[in-house]
Amino acid sequence: MESWDCIVELMDDSDSQSNFDAATANADAAYISAEISALELDTKLRAATIGVVNERIELTVVFGFGEVFDSGVRDVAEVVDNTHYITSPFSVGSLTLFSPSQPVHWRESVGTSDALTLCETNSTGGVYKPSLATLKPGDLLWDGGTASGRRVQLPWGADGFDFNSLNSEGQTLMKRAIEWAANQEQP
């Protein structure tokens, strides 16, 4: 991230709510890696008005995307919308993100109708499910309320995910997700 000119300040997932509030007051976005404890972080960033990019499957509920997710091991995602800033460099269709294949996740049940699905993943038997999605401030959350800031749910980050497996397309997707969440790019 620092090689992309991001200023990175690490926080411990068990830090206090007041420390998270103070940190978000001076930040453009938060990136939640798969290595944090979802139980420790819990809802500390739910109401943050800054953008949040999330890898952690358990936090898809906290950020209002939906309640039932599943995971598997894959190396590709299907770009279904390339009109959004995050996916605009890619053609609609299959996009290889990793080498070798890695744990990924997708939404199994109906989530919020306001989530914009950018990529889907083959869950089983050729059935594709939403795996990369965004929410904008004011979008409805699946469990009620509205998004306080831009939110991105990445398709990777299930247990066992190796960040070093991301290829250049996966890194581009990640970089653009951070830029969009930080409100550096429109819409």
Number of C-alpha atoms within 10 A of each C-alpha: 12 7 6 8 7 13 11 12 8 9 12 12 18 15 12 13 14 10 13 18 14 11 15 17 12 9 15 19 24 23 17 21 16 20 16 14 16 18 11 13 19 16 15 18 21 18 14 19 18 22 29 28 24 24 24 22 25 19 22 21 18 20 27 24 29 21 19 15 20 15 20 16 16 20 20 22 26 21 21 17 19 16 13 15 16 26 21 15 14 16 14 16 15 16 16 17 23 23 14 13 17 23 18 26 30 27 25 17 13 13 20 18 13 19 23 18 19 23 26 25 26 18 21 9 6 8 9 17 22 27 27 28 21 23 27 19 14 13 21 19 22 20 15 9 11 18 23 22 23 22 31 28 28 24 26 32 24 22 15 12 18 18 16 10 16 22 16 12 15 19 17 17 22 19 16 19 27 26 21 24 27 20 16 11 13 10 8
